[in-house]
C-alpha cells in the first residue's frame, strides 16, 4: 500500500538548513534547500549543509524542487545538492530565481534557468503533486507559501511568514487566496514556529523607516547602514531616508552589491537615477552627503564593515562622528560575539553606533509571533500540524499554543531531523527515521571535516601545538641529538627556550630507556611523556606532534 511521506531532512530542531521532502510512490519533491552557519567552536568551517544521501538514493523519484523565499537558510544548499544529483527542475518566484542563478555562477555550474512562477495564478505539476503558490509576508520580497495537493489530501507548507498589512513592497500576505485554498479540508500543515515564544503580532516593516529618519537626518559625518544582503525591503527604506536627508548612496560588499543589483533589475528595488552612485564617486562628496549600504551586519571577519571598522578596507575607514547602523539581530549561531566585537571597537573610536542592544527597534522580525501563528491556524484549520524552522523550545511552545486552540498533542508532530511522517486514509503518524548528519563545508572540502578534525582545531586554538623534532640514526638506532621542542601557540618560545631545552633532554633520556628504539615506539613515548609533563608543569594540553627525521 502506498502512503504519503513527509520527511524533515533538516530544519526542525535547528533554525537553518531547511529541507523538506514530500514523497508518494515513485514521485518525490523537495521544498527548500538551505544552509546552516557554524558555531563559534567550528574552527574553519564556512557552512553547514544537509545530508543529501537519502535524496541521492531516491533521485530517480525526484520530480523537482520548489523554493519558498530567498534567504540562505532556504536556498544556500542548492548548488551543493545539484553537484551530487542529476539536474532536476527548480521553481521559484522571480527575485529568488535571480539569487539562485547567481549561485550557479559562483559555483561555476552550467545549469538550466530556474523556472519562474507567478504567485497570483500559476500552478506547478510535478508527478502526482499539484502545487499552488500564494503570496506571504516575510523580510525578503517575493516570498510564498505552498498548497500541495497529493493523492492523500491537501497539504499546506508555510515556511517563514508573518502578517504584515503595510509591507515595504506594497504586497501583503494574500489572505484571500490562502483562505480560498483552505476552504477545502486540509490534511496537514508544516508551519514556521520561530515566533511561537513571542507574544502578540509581529510589527510591520514600515515602522523601521520612521525610526531611521531622525538618525540619518541628524548624522554629522558619513552614514554606514548594514543589514543582511537579501533584505531588499530594508535597503529600500534606507535609500528613501537617504534621499530625503540629501545623501547619495553606494553599495559596499559583493553580497550587498550583487543582490541589490538583481533586485533593481527585476523591479524590487526602486530609486531615481543619480541617487545610488559608485563608491569612488560618493567619496568625492562631503561626508555629510554620503551613505554606504554595507555588508557585514553579523560582524563577519573579512566583511566590508569589519574591514572599514578596523582600518583595513582598501578605500573606506570609519572615523569619529561617523554613524553606523546595524539594522538586524545577530541571529545566526556564533554571530553574537563577532558583532559585539565590531560594535565595541566602533564605540571606542567614538563613532555613533546604533545596534540591537539599544532597543531602538531598528530591526523587525520576519517571523510571525504567537498571534500571527494563531491566525494562520484558525484560517487553515489543518487536521495535523508540523512546526518547522525553529528549535526544540519553539516546537514545544508551538504545540502548547496549538493545544490551546483545540488540537490534541498527538496531532502536532515535533520532528527531529530524519523523522518520517506517513499519511494514510486521513490518518498520520511517525513511522520511521533515517540517520542524517550535518555536512560541514570547509573551503573546497565538503564533508571531510568531522568531529575529530574539529576537536583537533579546538585544541590548536585553545592550547597550541608542541612539535618534537627528533633526529634518528637508522643504522645505530639511536638519537643523534636531544629532541628540539618547538612551540606554536603553547608557550612563548623566546622566553621559555631554556624550559623547552630541558624538556628535550629529559625526553631523550626517556627514549633511551626503551628496549627497542624504533620510530613507532619513539612517537608513542614522546606523545605520552610530553602530554603528561606539559599538563603537570603548565596546566595546558597542547597538541603534541612528533616529527622523526631518519638519517
C-alpha positions as CSV (number, residue, x, y, z in Angstrom):
1,X,0.0,0.0,0.0
2,X,1.3,3.4,-1.0
3,X,1.3,6.2,1.7
4,X,2.3,9.8,1.5
5,X,5.6,10.5,3.3
6,X,6.7,13.8,4.8
7,X,10.4,13.8,5.7
8,X,12.0,16.6,7.6
9,X,15.6,16.1,6.4
10,X,16.7,19.1,8.4
11,X,15.2,22.4,9.6
12,X,13.2,21.3,12.7
13,X,15.4,21.3,15.8
14,X,17.6,24.0,14.2
15,X,16.5,27.3,12.7
16,X,18.6,26.8,9.5
17,X,19.3,24.1,6.9
18,X,15.6,24.0,5.8
19,X,15.0,21.0,3.6
20,X,11.7,19.0,3.4
21,X,10.6,16.1,1.2
22,X,7.1,15.0,0.1
23,X,7.1,11.5,-1.3
24,X,4.3,9.3,-2.7
25,X,5.1,6.1,-4.6
26,X,7.5,6.9,-7.4
27,X,7.2,10.7,-7.0
28,X,9.1,13.0,-4.7
29,X,9.5,16.7,-4.4
30,X,11.7,18.9,-2.3
31,X,10.6,22.2,-0.6
32,X,13.6,24.5,0.1
33,X,17.3,23.5,0.3
34,X,19.2,25.8,2.7
35,X,22.5,26.0,4.6
36,X,23.3,26.4,8.2
37,X,26.0,28.6,9.8
38,X,28.9,27.3,12.0
39,X,29.0,27.7,15.8
40,X,32.0,29.6,17.2
41,X,33.8,26.4,18.1
42,X,33.6,25.1,14.5
43,X,37.0,26.4,13.6
44,X,37.5,27.0,9.9
45,X,34.0,25.8,8.9
46,X,32.3,28.0,6.4
47,X,28.8,26.5,6.1
48,X,26.8,23.5,7.2
49,X,24.7,21.7,4.6
50,X,22.0,19.0,4.9
51,X,22.8,15.3,4.4
52,X,21.8,14.6,0.8
53,X,22.3,10.8,1.0
54,X,18.5,10.0,1.0
55,X,18.0,12.2,-2.0
56,X,20.9,10.7,-3.9
57,X,19.5,7.2,-3.2
58,X,16.0,8.3,-4.4
59,X,16.9,10.8,-7.1
60,X,15.1,8.8,-9.8
61,X,11.9,9.7,-8.0
62,X,12.7,13.4,-7.7
63,X,10.4,15.5,-9.9
64,X,11.5,18.9,-8.9
65,X,12.4,21.4,-6.2
66,X,10.2,24.3,-5.1
67,X,11.5,27.3,-3.2
68,X,9.6,29.5,-0.7
69,X,11.9,32.5,-0.5
70,X,15.4,33.9,-1.0
71,X,17.1,33.5,2.4
72,X,20.3,31.5,2.6
73,X,18.9,29.0,5.0
74,X,16.3,28.1,2.3
75,X,18.4,28.4,-1.0
76,X,22.0,28.2,0.0
77,X,22.3,24.4,-0.2
78,X,21.1,24.2,-3.8
79,X,24.5,24.4,-5.6
80,X,25.8,21.7,-3.3
81,X,22.8,19.4,-4.0
82,X,23.0,20.0,-7.7
83,X,26.6,18.9,-7.7
84,X,25.6,15.5,-6.2
85,X,22.5,14.6,-8.2
86,X,21.3,14.7,-11.8
87,X,19.7,18.0,-12.8
88,X,16.1,18.5,-11.9
89,X,13.8,21.5,-12.5
90,X,13.7,24.2,-9.8
91,X,10.8,26.6,-9.3
92,X,10.8,29.9,-7.6
93,X,9.5,33.5,-7.8
94,X,11.3,36.0,-10.0
95,X,13.6,37.6,-7.4
96,X,14.6,34.3,-5.9
97,X,15.4,33.0,-9.3
98,X,18.0,35.8,-9.7
99,X,19.5,34.9,-6.3
100,X,19.8,31.2,-7.2
101,X,21.2,31.8,-10.7
102,X,23.9,34.0,-9.2
103,X,24.9,31.0,-7.1
104,X,25.3,28.9,-10.3
105,X,27.8,31.5,-11.5
106,X,29.7,31.5,-8.1
107,X,29.9,27.7,-8.2
108,X,30.7,27.5,-12.0
109,X,27.6,25.4,-12.6
110,X,26.1,25.2,-16.1
111,X,22.5,24.5,-15.3
112,X,19.2,25.5,-16.8
113,X,17.5,28.6,-15.7
114,X,15.2,28.5,-12.7
115,X,11.5,28.1,-13.6
116,X,9.8,31.3,-12.5
117,X,6.2,31.1,-11.3
118,X,3.7,33.8,-10.6
119,X,2.3,33.5,-7.1
120,X,-1.1,35.0,-8.2
121,X,-2.2,32.5,-10.7
122,X,0.4,29.8,-11.6
123,X,0.1,26.1,-10.7
124,X,3.0,23.7,-10.8
125,X,2.5,20.0,-11.5
126,X,5.3,17.6,-10.5
127,X,4.4,13.9,-10.8
128,X,1.4,13.2,-8.6
129,X,1.8,16.6,-6.8
130,X,-0.1,19.7,-7.8
131,X,1.5,22.8,-6.1
132,X,-0.3,26.1,-5.8
133,X,1.7,29.1,-4.5
134,X,0.3,32.0,-2.6
135,X,2.0,35.2,-1.6
136,X,3.1,35.7,2.1
137,X,4.8,38.4,4.0
138,X,8.4,38.0,5.2
139,X,11.6,40.1,5.5
140,X,12.6,39.4,1.9
141,X,10.2,40.2,-1.0
142,X,8.7,37.6,-3.3
143,X,8.1,35.0,-0.6
144,X,5.4,32.4,-0.9
145,X,3.7,29.5,0.8
146,X,2.6,26.4,-1.0
147,X,-0.6,24.3,-1.1
148,X,0.4,20.8,-2.2
149,X,-2.3,18.5,-3.4
150,X,-1.4,14.9,-3.1
151,X,-3.3,11.6,-3.5
152,X,-3.8,11.5,0.2
153,X,-5.1,15.0,0.6
154,X,-4.3,18.7,0.7
155,X,-1.1,19.9,2.5
156,X,-0.1,23.5,3.4
157,X,3.6,24.3,3.6
158,X,4.2,27.8,5.1
159,X,7.8,28.4,5.9
160,X,9.0,31.8,7.3
161,X,6.0,34.1,7.4
162,X,4.2,36.9,9.2
163,X,1.1,39.0,8.6
164,X,2.3,42.5,7.5
165,X,-0.6,44.6,6.1
166,X,1.7,47.5,5.2
167,X,4.9,45.9,3.8
168,X,7.5,48.0,2.1
169,X,6.9,46.4,-1.3
170,X,3.1,47.0,-1.0
171,X,2.3,43.3,-1.4
172,X,0.8,41.9,1.8
173,X,0.0,38.3,2.7
174,X,-2.5,37.1,0.1
175,X,-5.1,36.1,2.8
176,X,-7.9,35.9,0.3
177,X,-6.2,33.2,-1.8
178,X,-4.9,31.4,1.3
179,X,-8.4,31.3,2.8
180,X,-9.9,30.1,-0.5
181,X,-7.3,27.3,-0.7
182,X,-8.1,26.4,2.9
183,X,-11.8,26.2,2.2
184,X,-11.3,22.5,1.2
185,X,-10.3,20.1,4.0
186,X,-6.6,20.4,4.8
187,X,-4.9,17.2,6.0
188,X,-1.7,18.8,7.4
189,X,0.3,22.0,7.6
190,X,4.1,22.4,8.0
191,X,4.3,25.9,9.7
192,X,7.0,28.3,10.7
193,X,7.3,28.2,14.6
194,X,10.2,30.5,15.3
195,X,8.0,33.2,16.7
196,X,6.0,30.9,18.9
197,X,7.7,32.1,22.1
198,X,6.9,35.8,21.3
199,X,3.5,37.3,22.3
200,X,1.3,39.4,20.1
201,X,1.7,40.2,16.4
202,X,5.0,40.9,14.6
203,X,5.4,44.6,13.9
204,X,5.2,45.9,10.3
205,X,8.5,46.5,8.4
206,X,7.3,50.0,7.5
207,X,7.8,51.2,11.1
208,X,11.5,51.0,10.7
209,X,11.7,53.8,8.2
210,X,10.2,56.2,10.7
211,X,12.9,55.3,13.2
212,X,15.7,55.6,10.7
213,X,14.7,59.0,9.6
214,X,15.9,61.1,12.6
215,X,19.1,59.0,12.9
216,X,20.2,59.5,9.3
217,X,18.9,63.1,9.0
218,X,20.8,64.3,12.2
219,X,24.0,62.3,11.4
220,X,27.1,64.6,11.3
221,X,29.5,62.5,9.2
222,X,29.3,59.5,6.9
223,X,26.5,57.0,7.5
224,X,27.1,53.3,7.3
225,X,24.0,51.2,7.1
226,X,24.3,47.4,7.4
227,X,21.7,44.7,7.0
228,X,21.7,41.2,5.6
229,X,22.2,41.1,1.8
230,X,18.8,39.6,1.0
231,X,16.8,42.2,3.0
232,X,15.8,44.2,0.0
233,X,13.0,45.9,1.8
234,X,15.3,47.3,4.5
235,X,17.7,48.6,1.8
236,X,14.7,50.3,0.1
237,X,13.8,52.1,3.3
238,X,17.4,53.2,3.9
239,X,17.6,54.6,0.4
240,X,14.4,56.5,0.8
241,X,15.6,58.1,4.0
242,X,19.0,58.9,2.5
243,X,17.2,60.7,-0.4
244,X,15.1,62.8,2.0
245,X,18.2,63.6,4.0
246,X,20.1,64.8,0.9
247,X,22.6,62.0,0.9
248,X,23.8,59.9,-2.0
249,X,24.2,56.1,-1.6
250,X,26.8,53.5,-2.6
251,X,26.6,49.7,-2.1
252,X,29.7,48.2,-0.5
253,X,30.4,44.5,-0.3
254,X,29.9,41.9,-3.0
255,X,26.8,40.2,-1.5
256,X,25.0,43.5,-1.0
257,X,26.0,44.9,-4.4
258,X,25.0,41.7,-6.3
259,X,21.6,41.2,-4.6
260,X,20.7,44.9,-4.8
261,X,21.6,44.8,-8.5
262,X,19.4,41.8,-9.1
263,X,16.5,43.4,-7.1
264,X,16.9,46.7,-9.1
265,X,17.0,44.8,-12.4
266,X,13.9,42.8,-11.6
267,X,11.9,45.7,-10.2
268,X,12.0,45.0,-6.5
269,X,14.3,48.0,-5.6
270,X,13.4,51.5,-6.7
271,X,15.4,54.7,-6.7
272,X,15.8,57.6,-9.1
273,X,18.8,57.9,-11.4
274,X,21.8,59.5,-9.7
275,X,20.8,58.7,-6.1
276,X,22.9,55.4,-6.0
277,X,26.3,56.0,-7.4
278,X,29.7,54.3,-7.3
279,X,31.8,54.3,-4.1
280,X,34.5,56.3,-5.9
281,X,32.0,59.0,-6.9
282,X,30.5,59.0,-3.4
283,X,33.9,59.6,-1.8
284,X,34.2,62.8,-3.7
285,X,31.2,64.3,-1.9
286,X,31.4,65.9,1.5
287,X,31.0,63.4,4.4
288,X,27.6,64.7,5.4
289,X,26.3,63.8,1.9
290,X,27.4,60.1,2.0
291,X,25.7,56.9,3.0
292,X,27.1,53.5,2.4
293,X,24.9,50.4,2.5
294,X,27.5,47.9,3.5
295,X,27.7,44.1,4.1
296,X,28.8,42.7,7.4
297,X,25.8,43.1,9.7
298,X,26.8,39.9,11.5
299,X,30.3,41.2,12.3
300,X,32.0,38.6,10.0
301,X,35.8,38.9,9.9
302,X,36.8,40.0,6.4
303,X,33.4,41.6,5.6
304,X,33.4,45.1,4.2
305,X,32.1,46.6,7.5
306,X,34.6,44.7,9.6
307,X,37.5,45.9,7.4
308,X,36.2,49.5,7.4
309,X,35.9,49.4,11.2
310,X,39.5,48.0,11.6
311,X,41.0,50.4,9.1
312,X,41.8,47.5,6.8
313,X,39.5,48.4,3.9
314,X,41.0,49.5,0.6
315,X,39.3,52.9,0.5
316,X,36.9,53.2,3.5
317,X,37.6,54.0,7.1
318,X,35.1,54.6,9.8
319,X,36.0,57.7,11.8
320,X,34.9,59.7,14.8
321,X,31.4,61.2,14.4
322,X,30.5,58.7,11.6
323,X,27.2,56.9,12.1
324,X,27.0,53.1,11.9
325,X,23.5,51.5,11.9
326,X,23.1,47.8,12.4
327,X,19.6,47.0,11.1
328,X,19.3,43.4,12.1
329,X,19.7,41.0,15.0
330,X,22.8,38.9,15.3
331,X,20.8,35.8,14.7
332,X,23.0,33.0,13.2
333,X,24.8,30.8,15.7
334,X,28.2,32.2,16.6
335,X,27.5,35.7,15.2
336,X,26.7,37.5,18.5
337,X,30.3,37.5,19.8
338,X,31.6,38.7,16.4
339,X,29.2,41.6,16.0
340,X,29.7,42.6,19.7
341,X,33.4,42.8,18.9
342,X,32.8,45.2,16.0
343,X,30.3,47.3,17.9
344,X,32.7,47.7,20.9
345,X,35.5,48.6,18.6
346,X,33.4,51.3,16.8
347,X,32.2,52.7,20.2
348,X,35.9,53.1,21.3
349,X,36.5,55.0,18.1
350,X,33.8,57.5,19.1
351,X,31.5,56.5,16.2
352,X,27.8,57.0,16.7
353,X,26.7,53.3,16.8
354,X,23.0,52.2,16.6
355,X,22.7,48.5,17.3
356,X,20.4,45.8,18.8
357,X,21.1,46.3,22.5
358,X,19.9,50.0,22.4
359,X,16.2,48.9,22.0
360,X,15.7,51.4,19.2
361,X,13.7,48.8,17.2
362,X,15.8,49.1,14.0
363,X,15.0,45.5,13.2
364,X,11.7,43.8,12.8
365,X,11.5,40.0,12.7
366,X,10.4,38.3,9.5
367,X,8.7,35.6,11.6
368,X,5.1,35.7,12.9
369,X,4.6,35.9,16.7
370,X,2.0,33.9,18.6
371,X,-1.0,35.9,17.3
372,X,0.2,35.6,13.7
373,X,0.5,31.8,14.1
374,X,-2.9,31.5,15.8
375,X,-4.4,33.5,13.0
376,X,-2.9,31.2,10.4
377,X,-4.0,28.0,12.2
378,X,-7.5,29.4,12.6
379,X,-7.7,30.2,8.9
380,X,-6.2,26.9,7.5
381,X,-7.7,24.5,10.2
382,X,-5.5,21.5,9.3
383,X,-6.0,18.1,10.8
384,X,-2.3,17.7,11.6
385,X,0.5,20.2,12.3
386,X,4.3,20.1,11.9
387,X,6.2,23.1,13.3
388,X,9.3,23.8,11.3
389,X,12.1,26.4,11.2
390,X,12.7,26.6,14.9
391,X,14.3,24.9,17.8
392,X,13.0,22.3,20.3
393,X,11.7,25.0,22.6
394,X,9.9,26.7,19.7
395,X,8.3,23.4,18.6
396,X,7.2,22.9,22.2
397,X,5.7,26.4,22.5
398,X,4.0,25.9,19.1
399,X,2.5,22.6,20.3
400,X,1.2,24.2,23.6
401,X,-0.3,27.0,21.6
402,X,-2.0,24.6,19.1
403,X,-3.4,22.5,22.0
404,X,-4.8,25.7,23.4
405,X,-6.7,26.1,20.2
406,X,-8.2,22.6,20.3
407,X,-5.5,20.4,18.7
408,X,-4.6,17.2,20.5
409,X,-0.9,16.7,21.4
410,X,-0.7,13.6,19.1
411,X,-1.8,15.8,16.2
412,X,1.3,18.0,16.4
413,X,4.4,16.4,15.1
414,X,7.6,17.7,16.8
415,X,10.1,16.1,14.5
416,X,13.8,15.5,14.7
417,X,15.9,15.7,11.6
418,X,15.3,12.5,9.7
419,X,11.9,11.7,11.1
420,X,9.3,10.5,8.6
421,X,5.5,11.1,9.0
422,X,3.3,8.8,6.9
423,X,-0.3,9.7,5.9
424,X,-2.8,7.0,5.0
425,X,-6.6,7.3,4.7
426,X,-6.7,10.6,6.6
427,X,-4.5,9.4,9.5
428,X,-0.9,10.2,10.2
429,X,1.9,9.0,12.5
430,X,5.7,9.0,12.7
431,X,6.6,5.6,11.2
432,X,10.4,5.8,10.5
433,X,13.6,7.6,11.0
434,X,16.6,7.9,8.7
435,X,20.0,8.7,10.1
436,X,21.3,12.1,8.9
437,X,24.3,14.2,9.8
438,X,25.3,17.8,9.3
439,X,27.8,18.0,6.5
440,X,30.5,20.7,7.1
441,X,31.8,22.8,4.2
442,X,35.4,23.9,4.8
443,X,36.8,25.9,1.8
444,X,36.6,23.5,-1.2
445,X,36.2,20.4,1.1
446,X,32.6,19.1,1.6
447,X,32.0,16.6,4.3
448,X,35.7,15.9,5.0
449,X,35.6,17.8,8.3
450,X,34.2,15.8,11.2
451,X,34.2,15.8,15.0
452,X,37.8,14.6,15.2
453,X,39.1,17.4,13.0
454,X,37.0,20.0,14.8
455,X,38.3,18.7,18.2
456,X,41.9,19.0,16.9
457,X,41.2,22.5,15.7
458,X,39.8,23.4,19.1
459,X,42.8,22.1,20.8
460,X,45.1,24.0,18.5
461,X,43.1,27.2,19.1
462,X,42.9,26.9,22.8
463,X,46.1,25.0,23.8
464,X,48.5,25.4,20.8
465,X,50.9,22.8,19.5
466,X,54.3,21.4,20.6
467,X,56.4,19.9,17.8
468,X,59.1,17.4,18.9
469,X,61.8,17.3,16.1
470,X,63.7,14.1,16.7
471,X,66.8,13.1,14.6
472,X,67.2,9.3,14.5
473,X,70.2,7.3,13.2
474,X,68.6,4.4,11.3
475,X,71.9,2.3,11.5
476,X,72.7,2.7,15.2
477,X,69.0,3.1,16.2
478,X,69.9,5.9,18.5
479,X,69.0,9.6,18.7
480,X,71.7,11.9,17.2
481,X,70.9,14.9,19.4
482,X,68.4,16.0,22.1
483,X,65.0,16.4,20.5
484,X,64.2,20.0,19.6
485,X,60.8,21.2,21.1
486,X,59.1,23.9,19.0
487,X,56.2,25.8,20.5
488,X,53.4,27.4,18.4
489,X,50.6,28.9,20.4
490,X,51.6,27.0,23.6
491,X,54.3,29.0,25.3
492,X,56.4,31.9,24.0
493,X,59.4,30.2,22.7
494,X,61.8,33.2,23.2
495,X,61.2,33.4,27.0
496,X,60.7,29.7,27.5
497,X,63.6,28.4,25.4
498,X,65.5,27.0,28.4
499,X,62.4,25.2,29.6
500,X,61.9,23.6,26.2
501,X,65.6,22.6,26.0
502,X,65.4,20.9,29.4
503,X,62.2,19.1,28.2
504,X,64.2,17.9,25.1
505,X,67.0,16.5,27.3
506,X,64.5,14.6,29.5
507,X,62.6,13.3,26.5
508,X,65.9,11.9,25.1
509,X,66.6,10.2,28.4
510,X,63.1,8.6,28.4
511,X,63.5,7.4,24.8
512,X,66.9,5.8,25.6
513,X,65.3,3.6,28.3
514,X,63.3,1.8,25.6
515,X,64.3,-1.8,24.9
516,X,63.9,-1.2,21.1
517,X,64.3,2.3,19.9
518,X,62.1,2.3,16.8
519,X,60.2,5.2,15.1
520,X,56.8,3.9,16.3
521,X,57.9,3.4,19.9
522,X,59.6,6.9,19.8
523,X,56.3,8.5,18.7
524,X,54.3,6.7,21.4
525,X,56.6,7.6,24.3
526,X,57.0,11.2,23.0
527,X,53.3,11.9,23.0
528,X,52.7,10.1,26.3
529,X,55.5,11.8,28.1
530,X,55.1,15.4,26.8
531,X,51.3,15.5,27.2
532,X,51.6,14.5,30.9
533,X,54.7,16.7,31.5
534,X,53.2,19.8,29.9
535,X,50.0,19.5,31.9
536,X,51.8,18.9,35.1
537,X,54.1,21.9,34.6
538,X,51.8,24.4,32.8
539,X,48.2,23.2,33.3
540,X,47.9,23.2,29.5
541,X,47.4,20.3,27.0
542,X,49.0,21.3,23.7
543,X,48.7,19.0,20.7
544,X,52.0,17.0,20.6
545,X,53.3,16.3,17.2
546,X,56.5,14.1,17.0
547,X,58.5,14.6,13.8
548,X,61.1,11.9,13.3
549,X,63.9,12.7,10.8
550,X,65.6,9.5,9.8
551,X,69.3,9.9,9.0
